[in-house]
């Protein structure tokens, strides 16, 4: 009974951790995409000159 509870707790914990990690990754990806677009536009501006 106790081990089952521990197992359940660990599973919930790891699931929450992975979900948190995934949301962080999404935020990071969105941020880097914006930065990439910004850098790309900067580079395009430099090439035109």
OpenMM code with the backbone's topology and positions (N, CA, C; nanometers):
from openmm import Vec3, app, unit

residues = "UNK UNK UNK UNK UNK UNK UNK UNK UNK UNK UNK UNK UNK UNK UNK UNK UNK UNK UNK UNK UNK UNK UNK UNK UNK UNK UNK UNK UNK UNK UNK UNK UNK UNK UNK UNK UNK UNK UNK UNK UNK UNK UNK UNK UNK UNK UNK UNK UNK".split()
positions = [
    Vec3(0.0841, -0.1205, 0.0000),
    Vec3(0.0000, 0.0000, 0.0000),
    Vec3(0.0881, 0.1263, 0.0000),
    Vec3(0.1859, 0.1255, 0.0885),
    Vec3(0.2732, 0.2422, 0.0977),
    Vec3(0.3533, 0.2618, -0.0313),
    Vec3(0.4090, 0.1523, -0.0816),
    Vec3(0.4909, 0.1618, -0.2032),
    Vec3(0.4061, 0.2112, -0.3207),
    Vec3(0.2800, 0.1684, -0.3247),
    Vec3(0.1914, 0.2122, -0.4338),
    Vec3(0.1714, 0.3633, -0.4260),
    Vec3(0.1537, 0.4129, -0.3026),
    Vec3(0.1353, 0.5568, -0.2839),
    Vec3(0.2601, 0.6326, -0.3269),
    Vec3(0.3752, 0.5798, -0.2892),
    Vec3(0.5017, 0.6435, -0.3264),
    Vec3(0.5159, 0.6447, -0.4781),
    Vec3(0.4859, 0.5320, -0.5408),
    Vec3(0.4958, 0.5203, -0.6867),
    Vec3(0.4047, 0.6226, -0.7535),
    Vec3(0.2818, 0.6326, -0.7022),
    Vec3(0.1848, 0.7259, -0.7568),
    Vec3(0.2359, 0.8688, -0.7435),
    Vec3(0.2907, 0.9002, -0.6268),
    Vec3(0.3422, 1.0342, -0.5997),
    Vec3(0.4567, 1.0674, -0.6957),
    Vec3(0.5469, 0.9712, -0.7138),
    Vec3(0.6613, 0.9916, -0.8031),
    Vec3(0.6141, 1.0142, -0.9464),
    Vec3(0.5165, 0.9370, -0.9882),
    Vec3(0.4648, 0.9512, -1.1251),
    Vec3(0.4040, 1.0899, -1.1451),
    Vec3(0.3245, 1.1336, -1.0492),
    Vec3(0.2623, 1.2662, -1.0592),
    Vec3(0.3700, 1.3738, -1.0611),
    Vec3(0.4717, 1.3549, -0.9761),
    Vec3(0.5796, 1.4526, -0.9648),
    Vec3(0.6552, 1.4655, -1.0970),
    Vec3(0.6927, 1.3510, -1.1542),
    Vec3(0.7695, 1.3527, -1.2788),
    Vec3(0.6850, 1.4091, -1.3930),
    Vec3(0.5547, 1.3780, -1.3921),
    Vec3(0.4661, 1.4281, -1.4972),
    Vec3(0.4591, 1.5805, -1.4888),
    Vec3(0.4436, 1.6311, -1.3651),
    Vec3(0.4369, 1.7761, -1.3451),
    Vec3(0.5676, 1.8398, -1.3889),
    Vec3(0.6784, 1.7714, -1.3588),
    Vec3(0.8099, 1.8266, -1.3942),
    Vec3(0.8241, 1.8339, -1.5456),
    Vec3(0.7843, 1.7280, -1.6163),
    Vec3(0.7977, 1.7271, -1.7626),
    Vec3(0.7062, 1.8325, -1.8245),
    Vec3(0.5850, 1.8492, -1.7684),
    Vec3(0.4931, 1.9494, -1.8215),
    Vec3(0.5524, 2.0887, -1.8042),
    Vec3(0.6107, 2.1112, -1.6860),
    Vec3(0.6711, 2.2411, -1.6588),
    Vec3(0.7860, 2.2646, -1.7565),
    Vec3(0.8649, 2.1596, -1.7772),
    Vec3(0.9803, 2.1675, -1.8674),
    Vec3(0.9337, 2.1986, -2.0097),
    Vec3(0.8270, 2.1330, -2.0525),
    Vec3(0.7756, 2.1545, -2.1878),
    Vec3(0.7263, 2.2971, -2.2056),
    Vec3(0.6572, 2.3508, -2.1037),
    Vec3(0.6073, 2.4881, -2.1139),
    Vec3(0.7246, 2.5857, -2.1189),
    Vec3(0.8305, 2.5564, -2.0409),
    Vec3(0.9497, 2.6407, -2.0435),
    Vec3(1.0134, 2.6363, -2.1822),
    Vec3(1.0180, 2.5165, -2.2406),
    Vec3(1.0768, 2.5008, -2.3739),
    Vec3(0.9975, 2.5808, -2.4766),
    Vec3(0.8641, 2.5753, -2.4666),
    Vec3(0.7798, 2.6496, -2.5603),
    Vec3(0.8083, 2.7990, -2.5495),
    Vec3(0.8158, 2.8490, -2.4255),
    Vec3(0.8444, 2.9912, -2.4043),
    Vec3(0.9801, 3.0256, -2.4642),
    Vec3(1.0797, 2.9390, -2.4386),
    Vec3(1.2158, 2.9617, -2.4867),
    Vec3(1.2190, 2.9629, -2.6398),
    Vec3(1.1491, 2.8668, -2.6994),
    Vec3(1.1449, 2.8573, -2.8457),
    Vec3(1.0809, 2.9815, -2.9052),
    Vec3(0.9727, 3.0259, -2.8449),
    Vec3(0.9047, 3.1454, -2.8941),
    Vec3(0.9971, 3.2658, -2.8878),
    Vec3(1.0690, 3.2764, -2.7756),
    Vec3(1.1593, 3.3888, -2.7569),
    Vec3(1.2723, 3.3849, -2.8597),
    Vec3(1.3301, 3.2659, -2.8795),
    Vec3(1.4425, 3.2541, -2.9732),
    Vec3(1.3944, 3.2795, -3.1153),
    Vec3(1.2709, 3.2383, -3.1453),
    Vec3(1.2185, 3.2600, -3.2806),
    Vec3(1.2088, 3.4103, -3.3059),
    Vec3(1.1585, 3.4848, -3.2073),
    Vec3(1.1463, 3.6297, -3.2213),
    Vec3(1.2854, 3.6902, -3.2417),
    Vec3(1.3823, 3.6435, -3.1611),
    Vec3(1.5192, 3.6939, -3.1726),
    Vec3(1.5763, 3.6614, -3.3104),
    Vec3(1.5486, 3.5420, -3.3611),
    Vec3(1.6007, 3.5014, -3.4920),
    Vec3(1.5459, 3.5914, -3.6006),
    Vec3(1.4154, 3.6197, -3.5923),
    Vec3(1.3523, 3.7071, -3.6929),
    Vec3(1.4161, 3.8451, -3.6866),
    Vec3(1.4376, 3.8939, -3.5636),
    Vec3(1.4977, 4.0256, -3.5419),
    Vec3(1.6382, 4.0296, -3.6019),
    Vec3(1.7184, 3.9241, -3.5710),
    Vec3(1.8556, 3.9181, -3.6225),
    Vec3(1.8556, 3.9068, -3.7739),
    Vec3(1.7604, 3.8286, -3.8260),
    Vec3(1.7504, 3.8096, -3.9706),
    Vec3(1.7222, 3.9428, -4.0391),
    Vec3(1.6290, 4.0205, -3.9827),
    Vec3(1.5960, 4.1513, -4.0408),
    Vec3(1.7171, 4.2431, -4.0342),
    Vec3(1.7891, 4.2366, -3.9221),
    Vec3(1.9102, 4.3184, -3.9056),
    Vec3(2.0097, 4.2841, -4.0166),
    Vec3(2.0307, 4.1527, -4.0376),
    Vec3(2.1256, 4.1072, -4.1395),
    Vec3(2.0822, 4.1531, -4.2774),
    Vec3(1.9519, 4.1441, -4.3045),
    Vec3(1.8993, 4.1863, -4.4346),
    Vec3(1.9282, 4.3349, -4.4558),
    Vec3(1.9108, 4.4138, -4.3504),
    Vec3(1.9364, 4.5582, -4.3574),
    Vec3(2.0826, 4.5846, -4.3888),
    Vec3(2.1715, 4.5067, -4.3283),
    Vec3(2.3153, 4.5239, -4.3492),
    Vec3(2.3522, 4.4904, -4.4940),
    Vec3(2.2919, 4.3845, -4.5474),
    Vec3(2.3255, 4.3399, -4.6834),
    Vec3(2.2789, 4.4425, -4.7879),
    Vec3(2.1670, 4.5079, -4.7610),
    Vec3(2.1121, 4.6045, -4.8575),
    Vec3(2.2047, 4.7247, -4.8738),
    Vec3(2.2755, 4.7647, -4.7665),
    Vec3(2.3617, 4.8822, -4.7731),
    Vec3(2.4807, 4.8647, -4.8651),
] * unit.nanometer
topology = app.Topology()
chain = topology.addChain("A")
for resn in residues:
    res = topology.addResidue(resn, chain)
    for name in ("N", "CA", "C"):
        topology.addAtom(name, app.Element.getBySymbol(name[0]), res)
